[in-house]
Amino acid sequence: MTDHIAPDLKALKSTGHALVEAVGGCVAAKVILGHKSPSTISAQTSISEPDRWMNVRDLMVLERHAQRPIVSEWLVERHKADPDRVRRPLSIEDVARLAKESAEAKLAILAALADGKVDQLDRTTVAREMRELIAVASEVLDAVEFGA
């Protein structure tokens, strides 16, 4: 069902979902935006809804509320990406990169849970590690689907 969606668009949907989660979920995003239902917001960040997207104004408002440029940062990094790096063959190094980023994300989550409460610093750290994992996974997916 979602196989026809380009990897960048899948990653953009995932990043949009991370932004909504960073502000507290779809209900919180509805309160912040004031003009959309939680189900509309959910659909706009869902890979299973490939034709529905959040507009730039809403992204800007949510990023301002989250105090982090989650989607904007991903867009800038993707724009700066070396096109030769994206069109490359899958390699054994991809396994190491995925393992490293997965381990760092897992450790960040465990550290956040260690004291029984997840504070804003924990959330920021986990979100950063998850975005790094998503970025590496997206690059590996590009190598699989479009690689040389």
C-alpha positions as CSV (number, residue, x, y, z in Angstrom):
1,M,0.0,0.0,0.0
2,T,2.8,2.5,0.8
3,D,5.4,0.8,-1.4
4,H,5.0,3.5,-4.1
5,I,5.9,6.4,-1.7
6,A,9.4,7.7,-2.2
7,P,11.8,7.2,0.7
8,D,12.2,10.9,1.2
9,L,8.4,11.3,1.5
10,K,8.2,8.4,4.0
11,A,10.9,10.0,6.0
12,L,9.1,13.4,5.8
13,K,5.9,11.8,7.1
14,S,7.8,10.2,9.9
15,T,9.5,13.5,10.8
16,G,6.1,15.2,10.8
17,H,4.8,12.5,13.1
18,A,7.8,13.1,15.4
19,L,7.0,16.8,15.5
20,V,3.4,16.1,16.5
21,E,4.6,13.8,19.2
22,A,7.0,16.4,20.4
23,V,4.2,18.8,21.2
24,G,2.2,16.1,23.0
25,G,0.3,14.2,20.3
26,C,-2.6,14.9,17.9
27,V,-4.9,16.3,20.6
28,A,-2.3,18.7,21.8
29,A,-1.5,19.7,18.2
30,K,-5.2,20.4,17.6
31,V,-5.3,22.7,20.6
32,I,-2.1,24.5,19.4
33,L,-3.3,24.8,15.8
34,G,-6.9,25.4,16.8
35,H,-8.4,24.6,13.4
36,K,-8.0,20.9,12.7
37,S,-9.2,17.8,14.3
38,P,-6.8,15.3,15.8
39,S,-7.8,12.7,13.1
40,T,-6.9,15.2,10.4
41,I,-3.5,15.9,12.0
42,S,-2.9,12.2,12.4
43,A,-3.7,11.6,8.7
44,Q,-1.4,14.3,7.7
45,T,1.5,12.6,9.4
46,S,0.6,9.0,8.5
47,I,2.4,7.1,5.8
48,S,-0.9,5.3,5.1
49,E,-2.3,8.6,3.9
50,P,0.2,9.5,1.2
51,D,-1.9,12.3,-0.3
52,R,-2.5,14.3,2.9
53,W,0.2,16.7,4.2
54,M,0.5,19.3,6.9
55,N,0.9,22.8,5.5
56,V,4.0,24.9,6.1
57,R,2.2,27.3,8.5
58,D,1.1,24.5,10.7
59,L,4.6,23.0,10.7
60,M,6.0,26.4,11.7
61,V,3.6,26.8,14.5
62,L,4.2,23.4,15.9
63,E,8.0,23.7,15.6
64,R,7.8,27.0,17.5
65,H,5.7,25.4,20.2
66,A,8.1,22.4,20.4
67,Q,11.0,24.8,20.5
68,R,12.8,22.6,18.0
69,P,13.0,22.7,14.2
70,I,12.3,19.0,13.8
71,V,10.9,19.0,10.3
72,S,12.9,22.1,9.1
73,E,16.2,20.5,10.4
74,W,15.5,17.3,8.5
75,L,14.7,19.3,5.3
76,V,17.9,21.3,5.6
77,E,20.0,18.2,6.2
78,R,18.4,16.4,3.3
79,H,19.0,19.3,1.0
80,K,22.7,19.4,2.0
81,A,23.1,15.7,1.5
82,D,25.6,14.7,-1.2
83,P,23.6,13.2,-4.1
84,D,26.5,10.7,-4.7
85,R,26.1,9.5,-1.1
86,V,22.4,8.7,-1.8
87,R,23.0,6.9,-5.1
88,R,25.4,4.3,-3.8
89,P,25.3,0.5,-3.4
90,L,24.2,-1.2,-0.2
91,S,27.3,-2.1,1.8
92,I,28.4,-3.9,5.0
93,E,29.1,-0.5,6.5
94,D,25.4,0.2,6.5
95,V,25.0,-2.6,9.0
96,A,27.5,-1.0,11.4
97,R,25.8,2.5,11.0
98,L,22.4,1.1,11.7
99,A,23.6,-0.9,14.7
100,K,25.4,2.2,16.1
101,E,22.4,4.5,15.7
102,S,20.0,1.9,17.0
103,A,22.2,1.3,20.0
104,E,22.5,5.0,20.7
105,A,18.7,5.4,20.4
106,K,18.1,2.5,22.7
107,L,20.6,3.7,25.3
108,A,19.0,7.2,25.2
109,I,15.6,5.7,25.9
110,L,16.9,3.5,28.7
111,A,18.7,6.5,30.3
112,A,15.5,8.5,30.1
113,L,13.6,5.8,31.9
114,A,16.2,5.0,34.5
115,D,15.0,7.4,37.1
116,G,11.3,6.7,36.6
117,K,10.5,10.1,35.0
118,V,11.1,11.4,31.5
119,D,11.9,15.1,31.6
120,Q,12.3,17.6,28.8
121,L,16.1,17.0,28.5
122,D,15.4,13.3,28.2
123,R,12.8,13.9,25.5
124,T,15.2,16.2,23.6
125,T,18.0,13.6,23.8
126,V,15.8,10.7,22.8
127,A,14.3,12.7,19.9
128,R,17.8,13.6,18.6
129,E,18.9,10.0,18.7
130,M,15.7,8.8,17.0
131,R,16.1,11.5,14.2
132,E,19.7,10.3,13.7
133,L,18.5,6.7,13.4
134,I,15.7,7.7,11.0
135,A,18.3,9.6,8.9
136,V,20.6,6.6,8.6
137,A,17.7,4.3,8.0
138,S,16.5,6.6,5.2
139,E,20.0,6.6,3.6
140,V,20.2,2.8,3.7
141,L,16.7,2.6,2.2
142,D,17.7,4.9,-0.6
143,A,20.8,2.6,-1.2
144,V,18.4,-0.4,-1.4
145,E,15.8,1.2,-3.6
146,F,17.9,3.5,-5.8
147,G,21.5,2.4,-5.3
148,A,24.1,1.8,-7.9
